Structure formats: C-alpha cells, structure tokens
Amino acid sequence: MSMLERKWKTIEGVRVDDVKGTLAEMLREGGKEVHIGTDSQQAAQATEFVTVVVVLTPGHGGRAIYTREKVFRVRSLRERLMKEVWFSVSMGLELNEAIPTTTGLTVHIDANPDVRFRSSDFVKELTSMVVSQGFKSLLKPDSWAASHAADHVIKTNILGKHHGHI
C-alpha cells in the first residue's frame, strides 16, 4: 500500500481524503517549506510508526497531517530507524511531483550524530538514504518533524488526548 493510500488526519483529528490536494491547498495558502518526519513507539508486541507532513508558512506557523502504521514489534534499533526514514522518504517520493520546485522538501531523521547516543551509529546510512533520493535531511536536534511533531502524535494517541497544536 502506498503512503497516499493510508488513512491520513490533521493534528486535530479531521480525516484527510486527498493528501496531494490538501498539500496543494496548504502551499497555495502561503506554505513555503514541506517537512516530513517519522517517529516510532514500542508497545508490547507491536511497533507503531507515525509519519507527519508539515507545511510551514513563514511568520504564520504551519499545518500538519499524519498517518500511522502498526507492525509486529521491531526489535533492532537499526531496523526501526531504517523503517522510520524509509516511510518519510517514500512519502517524499510520492509527494515530489505535487511540490513546486521553488518549495523545499526536507526529510527529518530521528537520529542523533552525538556519539553518546546509540542512534549515532546509523547516521551516515540514514542520511545517505535521504540524500540519495534527492531530498535535504535534518538530524537531531534540528529534526523537529520526527522528534517533536510525530512524537507528539504518538504520545497524544497513548494518552487519548488531541491538543490540536504541535
């Protein structure tokens, strides 16, 4: 199933039926940058991935939509990070034709280059996956779409609350 065929919602929980149309509308309304990020959360027997697409409008914040995917528990950190980045990259590839060339598309990677963190072992591999597909990449602490926006959706789902803002 393609990323576009999944169920998408706004942060407020409103269903989005036409992702490309919604993205085009956000860009017409002044959006200048598109950011995509994925985060994951481990549960008993499952791993849940949340991918967000955020359109930023300078001086006016941004709007976001998201989708989730639940799979059997992914035990390896490397595999989990690879899946996170691949979900974001594949979404970028599907949206690429709908984004004007003047608009930047950046994939956020939920990994930290600081060697004190286990994810630093995979930074080169993850960054290469993004850059080889023609996208800009951001790592922690700058990868807010993955480390804050997608993380917010996962945590509000667990708490059963939707605050409406990222």
KEVOLUM-121832 format. One record per residue: x, y, z of N, C-alpha, C, O in turn; residue number from 1. Coordinates in Angstrom, 1 decimal. Layout:
BEGIN
    n_xx    n_yy    n_zz   ca_xx   ca_yy   ca_zz    c_xx    c_yy    c_zz    o_xx    o_yy    o_zz    k
       X       Y       Z       X       Y       Z       X       Y       Z       X       Y       Z  NUM
...
***
This chain:
BEGIN
    n_xx    n_yy    n_zz   ca_xx   ca_yy   ca_zz    c_xx    c_yy    c_zz    o_xx    o_yy    o_zz    k
     0.8    -1.2     0.0     0.0     0.0     0.0     0.9     1.2     0.0     1.8     1.3     0.8    1
     0.6     2.2    -0.9     1.4     3.4    -0.9     1.0     4.3     0.3     0.0     4.1     0.9    2
     1.9     5.2     0.6     1.7     6.1     1.7     0.4     6.9     1.5    -0.3     7.2     2.4    3
     0.2     7.3     0.2    -1.0     8.1    -0.1    -2.3     7.3     0.2    -3.4     8.0     0.4    4
    -2.3     6.0     0.1    -3.5     5.2     0.3    -3.8     5.0     1.7    -4.9     4.4     2.0    5
    -3.0     5.3     2.6    -3.2     5.1     4.0    -4.2     6.2     4.5    -4.6     7.1     3.8    6
    -4.7     6.0     5.7    -5.6     6.9     6.4    -4.8     8.1     6.9    -3.9     7.9     7.7    7
    -5.2     9.3     6.5    -4.5    10.5     7.0    -5.4    11.4     7.8    -6.6    11.4     7.5    8
    -4.9    12.1     8.7    -5.7    13.0     9.5    -4.9    14.3     9.8    -3.7    14.3     9.7    9
    -5.6    15.3    10.1    -5.0    16.6    10.6    -4.6    16.3    12.1    -5.1    15.3    12.7   10
    -3.8    17.2    12.7    -3.4    17.0    14.1    -4.7    17.1    15.0    -4.7    16.5    16.0   11
    -5.7    17.8    14.5    -7.0    17.9    15.2    -7.8    16.7    15.1    -8.9    16.6    15.8   12
    -7.4    15.8    14.3    -8.2    14.5    14.1    -9.1    14.5    13.0    -9.9    13.5    12.8   13
    -9.1    15.5    12.1   -10.0    15.5    10.9    -9.4    14.7     9.8    -8.3    14.8     9.5   14
   -10.3    13.8     9.3    -9.8    12.9     8.2    -9.4    13.7     6.9   -10.1    14.7     6.6   15
    -8.3    13.3     6.3    -7.9    13.9     5.1    -8.0    12.8     4.0    -7.3    11.8     4.0   16
    -8.9    13.1     3.0    -9.1    12.1     1.9    -8.1    12.3     0.7    -7.8    11.3     0.1   17
    -7.7    13.5     0.5    -6.9    13.8    -0.7    -5.6    14.5    -0.2    -5.5    15.7     0.0   18
    -4.5    13.7     0.0    -3.3    14.2     0.6    -2.7    15.2    -0.3    -2.3    16.3     0.1   19
    -2.6    14.9    -1.6    -1.9    15.8    -2.6    -2.7    17.1    -2.7    -2.2    18.2    -2.8   20
    -4.1    17.0    -2.7    -4.9    18.2    -2.8    -4.8    19.0    -1.6    -4.7    20.3    -1.7   21
    -4.7    18.4    -0.4    -4.5    19.1     0.9    -3.2    19.8     0.9    -3.1    21.0     1.3   22
    -2.1    19.1     0.4    -0.8    19.7     0.3    -0.8    20.9    -0.6    -0.2    22.0    -0.3   23
    -1.4    20.8    -1.8    -1.5    21.9    -2.7    -2.2    23.1    -2.1    -1.8    24.2    -2.4   24
    -3.3    22.8    -1.4    -4.0    23.9    -0.7    -3.2    24.6     0.3    -3.1    25.9     0.4   25
    -2.4    23.9     1.1    -1.5    24.4     2.1    -0.5    25.3     1.4    -0.1    26.4     2.0   26
     0.1    24.9     0.3     1.1    25.6    -0.4     0.5    26.9    -1.0     1.1    27.9    -1.0   27
    -0.7    26.8    -1.6    -1.4    28.0    -2.1    -1.7    29.0    -1.1    -1.7    30.2    -1.3   28
    -1.9    28.6     0.2    -2.2    29.5     1.3    -1.0    30.1     1.9    -1.0    30.7     2.9   29
     0.2    29.9     1.2     1.4    30.6     1.7     2.5    29.7     2.2     3.6    30.1     2.6   30
     2.2    28.4     2.2     3.3    27.4     2.7     4.5    27.5     1.8     4.4    27.5     0.6   31
     5.7    27.5     2.4     6.9    27.7     1.6     7.8    26.5     1.8     8.7    26.3     0.9   32
     7.6    25.7     2.8     8.5    24.5     3.0     7.7    23.3     3.4     6.7    23.4     4.1   33
     8.1    22.2     2.9     7.5    20.9     3.3     8.5    20.1     4.0     9.6    19.9     3.6   34
     8.1    19.6     5.2     8.9    18.8     6.1     8.2    17.5     6.3     7.0    17.5     6.6   35
     9.0    16.4     6.3     8.4    15.0     6.5     9.3    14.4     7.6    10.5    14.4     7.5   36
     8.6    13.8     8.6     9.3    13.0     9.6     8.5    11.9    10.1     7.3    11.9    10.1   37
     9.2    10.9    10.6     8.5     9.7    11.2     9.2     9.4    12.5    10.4     9.4    12.6   38
     8.3     9.0    13.5     8.8     8.5    14.8     8.1     7.2    15.0     7.1     6.9    14.4   39
     8.7     6.5    16.0     8.1     5.2    16.3     8.0     5.0    17.8     8.7     5.7    18.6   40
     7.1     4.1    18.2     6.9     3.8    19.7     6.8     2.3    19.8     6.0     1.7    19.1   41
     7.5     1.8    20.8     7.4     0.3    21.0     6.3     0.1    22.0     6.1     0.8    23.0   42
     5.5    -0.9    21.7     4.5    -1.4    22.6     4.7    -2.9    22.8     5.7    -3.4    22.3   43
     3.9    -3.6    23.6     4.1    -5.0    24.0     4.6    -5.8    22.8     5.7    -6.3    22.8   44
     3.7    -6.0    21.8     4.0    -6.9    20.7     4.1    -6.1    19.4     4.2    -6.7    18.3   45
     4.1    -4.8    19.4     4.0    -4.0    18.2     4.9    -2.8    18.3     5.3    -2.4    19.3   46
     5.2    -2.3    17.1     5.8    -1.0    16.9     4.9    -0.1    16.1     4.5    -0.5    15.0   47
     4.6     1.0    16.6     3.8     2.0    15.9     4.6     3.1    15.3     5.4     3.7    16.0   48
     4.4     3.3    14.0     5.1     4.4    13.3     4.1     5.5    12.9     3.0     5.2    12.5   49
     4.5     6.7    13.1     3.7     7.9    12.7     4.5     8.7    11.8     5.6     9.2    12.2   50
     4.0     9.0    10.6     4.6     9.9     9.7     3.8    11.2     9.6     2.6    11.1     9.4   51
     4.5    12.3     9.7     3.9    13.6     9.5     4.4    14.4     8.3     5.6    14.2     8.0   52
     3.5    15.1     7.7     3.9    16.0     6.7     3.5    17.4     7.2     2.3    17.7     7.5   53
     4.5    18.3     7.3     4.3    19.6     7.8     4.6    20.6     6.8     5.6    20.6     6.1   54
     3.7    21.6     6.6     3.9    22.7     5.6     4.0    24.0     6.5     3.1    24.4     7.2   55
     5.2    24.6     6.4     5.5    25.8     7.1     5.2    27.0     6.3     5.5    27.1     5.1   56
     4.5    28.0     6.9     4.3    29.3     6.3     5.1    30.3     7.2     4.7    30.6     8.3   57
     6.2    30.9     6.7     7.0    31.8     7.5     6.1    32.9     8.1     5.3    33.6     7.5   58
     6.4    33.0     9.4     5.7    34.1    10.2     4.3    33.7    10.6     3.6    34.4    11.4   59
     3.8    32.5    10.2     2.4    32.1    10.5     2.3    30.7    11.0     1.2    30.1    11.0   60
     3.5    30.0    11.3     3.4    28.7    11.8     3.3    27.7    10.7     3.9    27.8     9.6   61
     2.6    26.6    10.9     2.5    25.6     9.9     1.2    24.7    10.2     0.5    24.8    11.2   62
     1.0    23.8     9.2    -0.1    22.9     9.3     0.5    21.5     9.1     1.4    21.3     8.3   63
    -0.1    20.5     9.7     0.4    19.2     9.6    -0.7    18.1     9.4    -1.8    18.3     9.9   64
    -0.4    17.1     8.7    -1.2    15.9     8.6    -0.4    14.7     8.9     0.9    14.7     8.9   65
    -1.0    13.6     9.3    -0.2    12.4     9.7    -1.0    11.1     9.4    -2.2    11.1     9.1   66
    -0.2    10.1     9.3    -0.7     8.7     9.2     0.0     7.8    10.1     1.2     8.1    10.6   67
    -0.6     6.7    10.5     0.1     5.7    11.4     0.1     4.3    10.8    -0.7     4.0     9.9   68
     1.1     3.6    11.2     1.3     2.2    10.7     1.7     1.4    11.9     2.7     1.7    12.6   69
     1.0     0.3    12.2     1.4    -0.6    13.3     1.9    -1.9    12.7     1.2    -2.5    11.9   70
     3.0    -2.4    13.2     3.6    -3.6    12.7     4.0    -4.5    13.9     4.1    -4.0    15.0   71
     4.3    -5.8    13.6     4.9    -6.6    14.7     6.1    -5.9    15.2     6.9    -5.2    14.5   72
     6.4    -6.0    16.5     7.5    -5.4    17.2     8.8    -5.5    16.4     9.2    -6.6    16.1   73
     9.4    -4.3    16.2    10.7    -4.3    15.6    11.8    -4.2    16.7    11.8    -3.3    17.4   74
    12.6    -5.2    16.8    13.5    -5.4    18.0    14.8    -4.6    17.8    15.4    -4.1    18.7   75
    15.2    -4.5    16.5    16.5    -3.9    16.3    16.4    -2.3    16.1    15.5    -1.9    15.4   76
    17.2    -1.6    16.8    17.2    -0.1    16.7    17.5     0.3    15.2    16.9     1.2    14.7   77
    18.5    -0.4    14.6    18.9     0.0    13.2    17.7    -0.2    12.3    17.4     0.6    11.5   78
    17.0    -1.4    12.4    15.8    -1.7    11.6    14.7    -0.7    11.8    14.1    -0.2    10.9   79
    14.5    -0.3    13.0    13.4     0.6    13.4    13.7     2.0    12.8    12.8     2.7    12.2   80
    15.0     2.5    12.9    15.3     3.8    12.3    15.3     3.7    10.8    14.9     4.7    10.2   81
    15.7     2.6    10.2    15.6     2.5     8.7    14.2     2.6     8.3    13.9     3.2     7.3   82
    13.3     1.9     9.0    11.8     2.0     8.6    11.3     3.4     8.8    10.6     3.8     7.9   83
    11.7     4.1     9.9    11.2     5.4    10.0    11.6     6.3     8.8    10.8     7.0     8.3   84
    12.9     6.2     8.5    13.4     7.0     7.4    12.8     6.6     6.1    12.4     7.5     5.2   85
    12.6     5.3     5.9    12.0     4.9     4.6    10.6     5.3     4.5    10.2     5.7     3.4   86
     9.8     5.3     5.6     8.4     5.8     5.5     8.4     7.3     5.1     7.6     7.7     4.2   87
     9.4     8.1     5.6     9.4     9.5     5.3     9.9     9.7     3.8     9.3    10.5     3.1   88
    10.9     9.0     3.4    11.4     9.1     2.0    10.4     8.6     1.0    10.2     9.3     0.0   89
     9.7     7.5     1.3     8.7     7.1     0.3     7.5     8.1     0.2     7.0     8.2    -0.8   90
     7.2     8.7     1.3     6.2     9.8     1.3     6.7    10.9     0.5     5.9    11.5    -0.4   91
     7.9    11.3     0.6     8.5    12.4    -0.1     8.5    12.1    -1.6     8.2    12.9    -2.5   92
     8.8    10.8    -2.0     8.8    10.4    -3.4     7.4    10.5    -4.0     7.2    10.9    -5.1   93
     6.4    10.1    -3.2     5.0    10.2    -3.7     4.5    11.6    -3.8     3.7    11.9    -4.7   94
     5.0    12.5    -3.0     4.6    13.9    -3.0     5.4    14.8    -3.9     5.0    15.9    -4.2   95
     6.5    14.3    -4.3     7.5    15.2    -5.0     6.9    15.9    -6.2     7.2    17.1    -6.4   96
     6.1    15.2    -7.0     5.5    15.8    -8.2     4.5    16.9    -7.9     4.2    17.8    -8.7   97
     3.9    16.9    -6.6     2.9    17.8    -6.2     3.6    19.1    -5.6     2.9    20.0    -5.3   98
     4.9    19.1    -5.4     5.6    20.2    -4.8     6.3    21.0    -5.8     7.1    20.5    -6.5   99
     6.0    22.3    -5.9     6.7    23.2    -6.8     8.3    23.1    -6.5     8.7    22.9    -5.4  100
     9.0    23.3    -7.6    10.5    23.2    -7.5    11.0    24.4    -6.6    12.1    24.2    -6.0  101
    10.3    25.4    -6.4    10.7    26.5    -5.5    10.5    26.2    -4.0    11.0    26.9    -3.2  102
     9.7    25.1    -3.8     9.5    24.7    -2.4    10.4    23.7    -2.0    10.7    22.7    -2.8  103
    11.0    23.8    -0.9    12.0    22.8    -0.4    11.2    21.6     0.3    10.2    21.8     0.9  104
    11.8    20.4     0.1    11.3    19.2     0.8    12.4    18.7     1.6    13.4    18.3     1.1  105
    12.2    18.6     2.9    13.2    18.1     3.8    12.7    16.9     4.6    11.6    17.0     5.1  106
    13.5    15.9     4.7    13.2    14.7     5.5    14.0    14.8     6.8    15.2    15.0     6.8  107
    13.2    14.7     7.9    13.8    14.8     9.2    14.1    13.3     9.7    13.2    12.4     9.6  108
    15.3    13.2    10.2    15.8    11.9    10.7    15.8    11.9    12.2    16.5    12.8    12.8  109
    15.2    11.0    12.9    15.1    10.9    14.4    16.4    10.2    14.9    16.2     9.2    15.6  110
    17.5    10.7    14.5    18.8    10.1    15.0    19.7    11.2    15.4    19.7    12.3    14.8  111
    20.6    10.9    16.3    21.5    12.0    16.9    22.9    11.7    16.5    23.4    10.6    16.8  112
    23.6    12.6    15.9    25.0    12.4    15.5    26.0    12.3    16.7    27.1    11.9    16.5  113
    25.5    12.8    17.8    26.3    12.7    19.0    26.6    11.3    19.4    25.7    10.5    19.6  114
    27.9    10.9    19.6    28.3     9.5    19.8    27.8     9.0    21.2    27.9     7.8    21.5  115
    27.3     9.9    22.0    26.7     9.4    23.3    25.4     8.7    23.1    24.9     8.0    24.0  116
    24.8     8.8    21.9    23.5     8.2    21.6    23.7     7.0    20.7    24.5     7.0    19.7  117
    23.0     5.9    20.9    23.1     4.7    20.1    22.7     5.0    18.7    23.3     4.3    17.8  118
    21.8     5.9    18.4    21.4     6.2    17.0    22.5     6.7    16.2    22.5     6.7    15.0  119
    23.6     7.3    16.8    24.7     7.9    16.1    25.4     6.9    15.2    26.0     7.2    14.2  120
    25.3     5.6    15.5    26.0     4.5    14.7    25.4     4.4    13.3    26.0     3.9    12.4  121
    24.1     5.0    13.1    23.4     4.8    11.9    23.2     6.1    11.1    22.6     6.0    10.0  122
    23.8     7.2    11.6    23.5     8.5    11.0    24.0     8.5     9.5    23.2     9.0     8.7  123
    25.1     8.0     9.2    25.6     8.1     7.8    24.7     7.3     6.9    24.3     7.7     5.8  124
    24.3     6.1     7.3    23.5     5.2     6.5    22.1     5.9     6.3    21.6     5.9     5.2  125
    21.5     6.4     7.3    20.2     7.0     7.3    20.2     8.3     6.4    19.3     8.5     5.6  126
    21.2     9.1     6.6    21.4    10.4     5.8    21.6    10.0     4.3    21.0    10.7     3.5  127
    22.4     9.0     4.0    22.6     8.6     2.7    21.3     8.2     2.0    21.1     8.4     0.8  128
    20.4     7.5     2.7    19.1     7.0     2.2    18.3     8.2     1.8    17.6     8.2     0.7  129
    18.3     9.3     2.5    17.5    10.5     2.2    18.2    11.3     1.1    17.5    11.6     0.1  130
    19.5    11.6     1.2    20.1    12.4     0.2    20.2    11.7    -1.2    20.1    12.3    -2.2  131
    20.3    10.4    -1.2    20.4     9.6    -2.5    19.1     9.7    -3.2    19.0     9.5    -4.5  132
    18.0    10.1    -2.6    16.7    10.3    -3.2    16.4    11.7    -3.6    15.4    12.1    -4.1  133
    17.4    12.6    -3.4    17.3    14.0    -3.8    16.7    14.9    -2.8    16.4    16.1    -3.1  134
    16.6    14.5    -1.5    16.0    15.3    -0.5    17.0    15.9     0.4    18.1    15.3     0.6  135
    16.7    17.0     1.0    17.5    17.6     2.1    17.2    16.7     3.4    16.1    16.2     3.5  136
    18.2    16.7     4.3    18.0    15.9     5.5    18.3    16.8     6.7    19.2    17.7     6.7  137
    17.7    16.5     7.8    18.0    17.1     9.1    18.1    16.0    10.2    17.3    15.1    10.2  138
    19.1    16.2    11.0    19.3    15.3    12.1    18.9    16.0    13.5    18.8    17.2    13.5  139
    18.8    15.2    14.5    18.6    15.8    15.9    19.8    16.7    16.1    21.0    16.3    15.8  140
    19.7    17.8    16.8    18.5    18.3    17.4    17.6    19.1    16.5    16.6    19.7    17.0  141
    17.9    19.2    15.2    17.1    20.0    14.3    16.0    19.3    13.6    15.2    19.9    12.9  142
    15.8    18.0    13.8    14.8    17.2    13.1    13.5    17.2    13.8    13.0    16.2    14.2  143
    12.9    18.4    14.0    11.7    18.6    14.8    10.5    17.8    14.2     9.6    17.4    15.0  144
    10.4    17.6    12.9     9.2    16.9    12.4     9.1    15.5    12.9     8.1    15.0    13.1  145
    10.3    14.9    13.0    10.3    13.5    13.6    10.4    13.5    15.1     9.6    12.8    15.7  146
    11.2    14.3    15.7    11.4    14.2    17.1    10.4    15.0    17.9    10.3    14.8    19.1  147
     9.6    15.8    17.3     8.6    16.6    18.1     7.2    16.4    17.5     6.3    16.0    18.2  148
     7.0    16.6    16.2     5.7    16.5    15.6     5.1    15.1    15.6     4.1    14.9    16.1  149
     5.9    14.2    15.0     5.4    12.8    15.0     5.4    12.2    16.4     4.5    11.5    16.8  150
     6.4    12.6    17.2     6.4    12.1    18.6     5.1    12.6    19.4     4.6    11.9    20.2  151
     4.7    13.8    19.1     3.5    14.4    19.7     2.3    13.6    19.4     1.5    13.3    20.2  152
     2.2    13.2    18.1     1.0    12.4    17.7     1.0    11.0    18.4     0.0    10.6    18.9  153
     2.2    10.4    18.5     2.2     9.1    19.2     1.9     9.2    20.6     1.1     8.4    21.2  154
     2.4    10.2    21.3     2.1    10.4    22.7     0.7    10.8    23.0     0.1    10.3    24.0  155
     0.1    11.6    22.2    -1.3    12.0    22.4    -2.2    10.8    22.1    -3.3    10.7    22.8  156
    -1.8     9.9    21.2    -2.6     8.7    21.0    -2.6     7.9    22.2    -3.6     7.3    22.6  157
    -1.4     7.7    22.8    -1.3     6.9    24.0    -2.1     7.4    25.2    -2.7     6.7    25.9  158
    -2.1     8.8    25.3    -2.8     9.4    26.4    -4.3     9.6    26.1    -5.1     9.9    26.9  159
    -4.6     9.4    24.8    -6.0     9.5    24.4    -6.5    11.0    24.3    -7.7    11.2    24.3  160
    -5.5    11.9    24.1    -5.8    13.3    24.0    -5.3    13.8    22.7    -4.3    13.4    22.2  161
    -6.0    14.8    22.2    -5.5    15.5    21.0    -5.6    17.0    21.4    -6.6    17.6    21.6  162
    -4.4    17.6    21.4    -4.3    19.0    21.8    -4.5    20.0    20.7    -4.8    21.2    20.9  163
    -4.3    19.5    19.4    -4.5    20.4    18.3    -3.3    21.1    17.8    -3.3    21.6    16.7  164
    -2.3    21.2    18.6    -1.1    22.0    18.2     0.1    21.1    18.4     0.2    20.2    19.2  165
     1.1    21.4    17.5     2.4    20.7    17.6     3.3    21.5    18.4     4.5    21.1    18.6  166
***
